[in-house]
Amino acid sequence: MMKFDISPPSTAQNEAIEHKISLKTKPLGALGKLEEIAAKIARIQGTLRPELNAPHILVFAGDHGLAKEGVSAFPQEVTHQMVLNFLGGGAAINVFCRQHDITLRVVDAGVNFDFGDRKGLIDAKMGHGTASALKGKAMTNEQVLEAIENGAKAVKENVSDNCNVIGFGEMGIGNTSSSALIMHFITELDIETCVGKGTGVNSEQLQKKILILKEVIELHGKLEDPLVILSAVGGFEIAEMVGAYLQSACDEKLIIVDGFIATAAYAIAHRMNPLIEDYVIFAHQSDEKGHALFLAALNVDAVLNLGLRLGEGTGSALAYPLIQSAVNFFNEMSSFEDAGISNKE
């Protein structure tokens, strides 16, 4: 397996960063979370003049054997149909990336469809979907390691050298079930707490979904090791996202985590190397039922809460301009001294 050596940001500038924020023409803490974001980015870059350059979002797509067990309101073929929509520029993530000048790439991690050579598509295919976690392991141990390496390579080989901010999205019918299972094993919360309506199942379908996931848990037993969890219930797109997170932190890029599925991948990456948390901002709290509790269990706060549950990296794209605003106030807002304004004694 690739070795991911994440270096914690230097603390040399910490005092100067906090001092610069505290002397802006505002009451202490008046810009709330923007102040935390600005400080984090300045620490990552080790400078009092941080910049956001060439933002990218990679959308990882993969199919799940569990989707054929009746956990989704949509058929599995929607995964490849949505990938074609991404490549055609017609999805929500395309709209938001165009609006905010974010480079978008789509990664075929394991979709049950052969796309051929298409512009904008990164071929990191692990197969035509995972096996069903209801019948055994979703992925072999070897597949998990290969997928993590593929995700790291997707960042190294397809993201421009000057990019220092990156977000990840996903597409995969059945992946809210996979993520709910990951949440269960990581947080030890009851599966009922972790499971939501995903693609929009009704109440009867939701109960069926819960029963199926309980059977999955009974089959696999108690799991703690992150790679074992991935192998048992993960998805190719989730495993590749794990590698992409770890590589981006190694490269000292700011990482914007999207919603529920992206948080599940982050939780696995964090268990593998907790130093990743120094490089991460959580874009939004999804409307997917378990996400708020998942964020709380990870002891993190999200930038936005817009009732989103679309995936695709849309929350990351929407949060990006606010993150830009944090950098801009840090760099451009006057201090009390510069503006000739009296400060508190």
C-alpha positions as CSV (number, residue, x, y, z in Angstrom):
1,M,0.0,0.0,0.0
2,M,1.1,3.5,-0.7
3,K,2.5,5.4,2.3
4,F,0.7,8.7,3.0
5,D,3.0,11.0,5.0
6,I,0.9,13.9,6.1
7,S,2.8,16.8,7.8
8,P,0.9,18.9,10.2
9,P,0.9,22.6,9.3
10,S,3.7,24.7,10.9
11,T,2.7,26.5,14.1
12,A,5.3,29.2,13.5
13,Q,2.8,31.8,12.1
14,N,-0.1,30.9,14.5
15,E,0.3,33.9,16.8
16,A,0.7,36.3,13.8
17,I,-2.3,34.9,12.1
18,E,-4.6,35.3,15.2
19,H,-3.1,38.8,15.8
20,K,-3.9,39.8,12.2
21,I,-7.5,38.7,12.5
22,S,-8.0,40.3,15.9
23,L,-6.9,43.7,14.6
24,K,-9.3,43.9,11.7
25,T,-11.9,46.7,11.9
26,K,-14.6,44.6,13.7
27,P,-15.4,43.3,17.1
28,L,-13.5,40.2,18.1
29,G,-15.1,37.1,16.6
30,A,-17.6,39.2,14.6
31,L,-17.0,37.3,11.4
32,G,-17.6,34.0,13.1
33,K,-16.7,30.9,11.1
34,L,-15.1,32.9,8.4
35,E,-12.4,33.8,10.9
36,E,-11.8,30.1,11.7
37,I,-11.6,29.3,8.0
38,A,-9.2,32.1,7.2
39,A,-6.9,31.0,10.1
40,K,-6.9,27.4,8.9
41,I,-6.0,28.3,5.4
42,A,-3.3,30.7,6.5
43,R,-1.8,27.9,8.7
44,I,-2.0,25.4,5.9
45,Q,-0.1,27.7,3.6
46,G,2.2,29.1,6.3
47,T,1.6,32.7,5.2
48,L,-0.1,35.9,6.2
49,R,-1.1,36.3,2.5
50,P,-3.0,33.1,1.7
51,E,-4.4,32.4,-1.8
52,L,-6.8,30.0,-3.3
53,N,-5.5,28.9,-6.7
54,A,-7.1,26.7,-9.5
55,P,-9.9,25.1,-7.5
56,H,-10.8,21.5,-8.6
57,I,-13.6,19.1,-7.8
58,L,-13.3,15.4,-8.6
59,V,-16.5,13.4,-8.7
60,F,-15.9,9.7,-8.1
61,A,-18.6,7.3,-9.5
62,G,-19.1,3.7,-8.7
63,D,-21.9,1.1,-8.5
64,H,-22.8,-1.1,-5.5
65,G,-24.0,-4.7,-5.4
66,L,-26.1,-3.7,-2.5
67,A,-28.2,-1.5,-4.8
68,K,-29.7,-4.7,-6.3
69,E,-31.0,-5.7,-2.9
70,G,-33.7,-3.0,-2.8
71,V,-32.1,-0.2,-0.8
72,S,-32.7,2.5,-3.4
73,A,-35.6,4.2,-5.0
74,F,-33.7,4.4,-8.3
75,P,-32.4,1.6,-10.5
76,Q,-28.6,1.0,-10.7
77,E,-28.4,2.3,-14.3
78,V,-29.0,5.9,-13.0
79,T,-25.3,5.9,-11.9
80,H,-24.0,5.7,-15.5
81,Q,-26.8,7.9,-16.8
82,M,-25.8,10.6,-14.3
83,V,-22.1,10.3,-15.2
84,L,-23.1,10.9,-18.8
85,N,-25.0,14.0,-17.6
86,F,-21.9,15.2,-15.8
87,L,-19.8,14.7,-18.9
88,G,-22.5,16.6,-20.9
89,G,-22.4,19.5,-18.6
90,G,-26.0,19.3,-17.5
91,A,-25.9,18.4,-13.8
92,A,-26.1,20.7,-10.8
93,I,-22.4,20.3,-10.1
94,N,-21.6,21.4,-13.7
95,V,-23.7,24.6,-13.1
96,F,-22.1,25.5,-9.8
97,C,-18.6,24.7,-11.0
98,R,-19.1,26.9,-14.1
99,Q,-20.5,29.7,-11.9
100,H,-17.5,29.7,-9.6
101,D,-14.8,28.8,-12.2
102,I,-14.0,25.4,-10.6
103,T,-12.4,22.8,-12.7
104,L,-14.5,19.6,-12.7
105,R,-13.3,16.1,-13.4
106,V,-15.3,12.8,-13.3
107,V,-13.6,9.6,-12.1
108,D,-15.0,6.2,-13.2
109,A,-14.1,4.2,-10.1
110,G,-16.3,1.2,-10.9
111,V,-19.5,2.0,-12.8
112,N,-21.5,-0.8,-14.3
113,F,-21.1,0.6,-17.8
114,D,-18.3,1.0,-20.3
115,F,-17.9,4.6,-21.2
116,G,-14.9,4.3,-23.6
117,D,-12.6,7.3,-24.0
118,R,-14.5,10.4,-23.2
119,K,-13.3,14.0,-22.6
120,G,-13.4,14.9,-18.9
121,L,-13.5,11.3,-17.7
122,I,-10.7,9.8,-15.7
123,D,-10.5,6.0,-16.1
124,A,-9.8,4.5,-12.7
125,K,-12.2,1.6,-13.1
126,M,-12.0,-1.2,-10.5
127,G,-14.8,-3.3,-12.1
128,H,-18.5,-3.0,-12.9
129,G,-19.6,-2.4,-9.3
130,T,-18.9,-4.0,-6.0
131,A,-20.2,-7.3,-4.8
132,S,-23.3,-7.3,-2.5
133,A,-22.4,-6.6,1.2
134,L,-25.5,-8.6,2.0
135,K,-23.8,-11.8,0.7
136,G,-20.2,-11.3,1.6
137,K,-17.4,-8.6,1.4
138,A,-18.2,-5.8,-1.0
139,M,-14.5,-5.7,-2.1
140,T,-11.5,-7.9,-1.6
141,N,-8.6,-6.6,0.5
142,E,-6.6,-6.2,-2.6
143,Q,-9.3,-4.2,-4.3
144,V,-9.5,-1.8,-1.4
145,L,-5.7,-1.1,-1.5
146,E,-5.8,-0.7,-5.3
147,A,-8.8,1.7,-5.1
148,I,-7.0,3.8,-2.5
149,E,-4.0,4.0,-4.8
150,N,-6.2,4.9,-7.8
151,G,-7.7,7.8,-5.8
152,A,-4.3,9.1,-4.9
153,K,-3.2,8.8,-8.6
154,A,-6.3,10.6,-9.7
155,V,-5.2,13.6,-7.7
156,K,-1.5,13.4,-8.6
157,E,-2.1,12.9,-12.3
158,N,-5.2,15.0,-13.1
159,V,-5.0,18.0,-10.9
160,S,-2.9,21.0,-12.0
161,D,0.3,21.7,-10.1
162,N,-0.9,25.2,-9.0
163,C,-4.2,23.9,-7.5
164,N,-4.2,24.3,-3.7
165,V,-7.9,23.7,-3.0
166,I,-9.8,20.6,-3.9
167,G,-13.2,19.1,-3.2
168,F,-14.6,15.7,-3.8
169,G,-18.1,14.5,-4.9
170,E,-19.6,11.2,-5.7
171,M,-22.2,9.4,-7.7
172,G,-23.4,5.8,-7.0
173,I,-26.9,4.4,-6.5
174,G,-26.8,2.6,-3.2
175,N,-24.0,4.6,-1.7
176,T,-26.0,6.2,1.1
177,S,-26.5,2.6,2.4
178,S,-22.8,1.9,2.2
179,S,-22.1,5.2,4.0
180,A,-24.7,4.6,6.7
181,L,-23.0,1.2,7.4
182,I,-19.6,3.0,7.5
183,M,-21.1,5.6,9.9
184,H,-22.4,2.8,12.1
185,F,-19.0,1.0,12.3
186,I,-17.1,4.3,12.9
187,T,-19.4,5.9,15.4
188,E,-21.0,2.7,16.9
189,L,-24.4,4.4,16.6
190,D,-27.4,2.2,15.9
191,I,-28.0,1.7,12.2
192,E,-31.5,3.2,12.5
193,T,-29.9,6.5,13.5
194,C,-27.5,6.4,10.5
195,V,-30.0,5.5,7.8
196,G,-31.9,8.1,5.8
197,K,-34.1,8.2,2.7
198,G,-31.1,8.5,0.3
199,T,-32.5,8.9,-3.2
200,G,-36.0,9.3,-1.8
201,V,-37.4,6.0,-0.6
202,N,-40.8,6.2,1.1
203,S,-41.5,5.1,4.7
204,E,-42.1,1.5,3.7
205,Q,-39.0,1.3,1.6
206,L,-37.0,2.9,4.4
207,Q,-38.0,0.2,6.8
208,K,-37.0,-2.4,4.2
209,K,-33.6,-0.6,3.8
210,I,-33.0,-0.7,7.6
211,L,-33.8,-4.4,7.7
212,I,-31.4,-5.1,4.9
213,L,-28.6,-3.1,6.5
214,K,-29.3,-4.9,9.8
215,E,-28.7,-8.2,8.0
216,V,-25.5,-6.8,6.6
217,I,-24.3,-5.9,10.1
218,E,-25.2,-9.3,11.4
219,L,-23.3,-11.0,8.6
220,H,-20.1,-9.0,9.1
221,G,-20.1,-8.5,12.9
222,K,-18.3,-5.7,14.8
223,L,-15.7,-4.0,12.6
224,E,-13.1,-1.4,13.7
225,D,-10.2,-1.4,11.2
226,P,-10.9,1.2,8.5
227,L,-9.6,-1.0,5.7
228,V,-11.7,-3.9,6.9
229,I,-14.8,-1.7,7.1
230,L,-14.1,-0.5,3.5
231,S,-13.7,-4.1,2.3
232,A,-16.9,-5.3,4.0
233,V,-19.4,-2.5,3.1
234,G,-17.6,0.2,1.1
235,G,-17.8,1.2,-2.6
236,F,-15.1,1.6,-5.2
237,E,-15.9,5.4,-5.4
238,I,-15.7,5.7,-1.6
239,A,-12.4,3.9,-1.4
240,E,-10.9,6.0,-4.2
241,M,-12.1,9.1,-2.4
242,V,-10.2,7.9,0.7
243,G,-7.0,7.8,-1.4
244,A,-7.7,11.2,-2.9
245,Y,-8.2,12.7,0.6
246,L,-5.0,11.3,1.9
247,Q,-3.0,12.4,-1.2
248,S,-4.4,15.9,-1.1
249,A,-3.4,16.3,2.5
250,C,0.1,15.0,1.7
251,D,0.2,17.7,-1.0
252,E,-0.9,20.3,1.6
253,K,-4.0,21.2,-0.3
254,L,-7.1,22.6,1.4
255,I,-9.8,19.9,1.2
256,I,-13.5,20.7,1.0
257,V,-15.6,17.7,2.2
258,D,-19.1,17.6,0.6
259,G,-22.0,15.7,2.2
260,F,-22.9,12.4,3.8
261,I,-21.0,10.0,1.5
262,A,-18.0,12.3,1.3
263,T,-18.0,12.4,5.1
264,A,-18.0,8.6,5.3
265,A,-14.9,8.5,3.0
266,Y,-13.3,11.2,5.2
267,A,-14.1,9.2,8.4
268,I,-12.2,6.2,6.9
269,A,-9.3,8.4,5.9
270,H,-9.2,10.1,9.3
271,R,-9.1,6.8,11.1
272,M,-6.1,5.8,8.8
273,N,-4.3,9.1,9.5
274,P,-5.9,11.7,11.9
275,L,-3.5,14.4,10.7
276,I,-5.8,14.9,7.7
277,E,-8.1,17.0,9.9
278,D,-5.7,19.9,9.7
279,Y,-6.4,20.3,6.0
280,V,-10.2,19.9,5.9
281,I,-13.2,22.2,5.8
282,F,-16.7,20.6,5.8
283,A,-18.9,22.3,3.2
284,H,-22.4,21.6,4.5
285,Q,-24.6,19.6,6.7
286,S,-26.6,17.4,4.5
287,D,-30.4,16.7,4.9
288,E,-29.6,13.0,4.9
289,K,-30.7,11.8,8.3
290,G,-27.5,10.7,9.8
291,H,-25.2,13.5,8.6
292,A,-25.7,15.9,11.5
293,L,-24.9,13.1,14.0
294,F,-21.9,12.0,11.9
295,L,-20.4,15.5,11.9
296,A,-21.0,15.7,15.7
297,A,-19.3,12.3,16.2
298,L,-16.3,13.6,14.3
299,N,-16.4,16.8,16.3
300,V,-16.6,19.1,13.3
301,D,-18.9,21.9,12.1
302,A,-20.1,22.5,8.5
303,V,-20.1,25.9,6.7
304,L,-23.6,25.6,5.2
305,N,-26.9,24.0,6.1
306,L,-29.2,24.3,3.0
307,G,-31.1,21.1,3.3
308,L,-29.1,19.6,0.4
309,R,-28.9,15.8,-0.2
310,L,-27.8,15.6,-3.8
311,G,-24.2,14.7,-3.6
312,E,-22.1,15.3,-6.7
313,G,-19.8,17.7,-4.8
314,T,-22.5,20.4,-5.0
315,G,-22.1,21.4,-1.3
316,S,-18.4,21.9,-1.9
317,A,-19.0,24.1,-5.0
318,L,-21.5,26.2,-3.1
319,A,-19.3,26.6,-0.1
320,Y,-16.3,27.7,-2.1
321,P,-17.2,31.4,-2.6
322,L,-17.7,31.7,1.2
323,I,-14.2,30.2,1.7
324,Q,-12.9,32.7,-0.8
325,S,-14.6,35.5,1.2
326,A,-12.7,34.3,4.3
327,V,-9.4,34.6,2.5
328,N,-10.3,38.0,1.0
329,F,-11.3,39.5,4.4
330,F,-8.0,38.2,5.9
331,N,-6.0,39.8,3.1
332,E,-7.9,43.0,2.2
333,M,-9.8,44.2,5.3
334,S,-8.2,47.1,7.0
335,S,-6.9,47.0,10.6
336,F,-7.9,49.6,13.1
337,E,-4.6,51.3,12.7
338,D,-4.7,51.3,8.9
339,A,-8.2,52.8,8.9
340,G,-7.6,55.3,11.8
341,I,-10.4,53.8,13.8
342,S,-10.2,53.6,17.6
343,N,-10.1,50.1,19.0
344,K,-11.4,48.9,22.3
345,E,-9.0,49.6,25.2
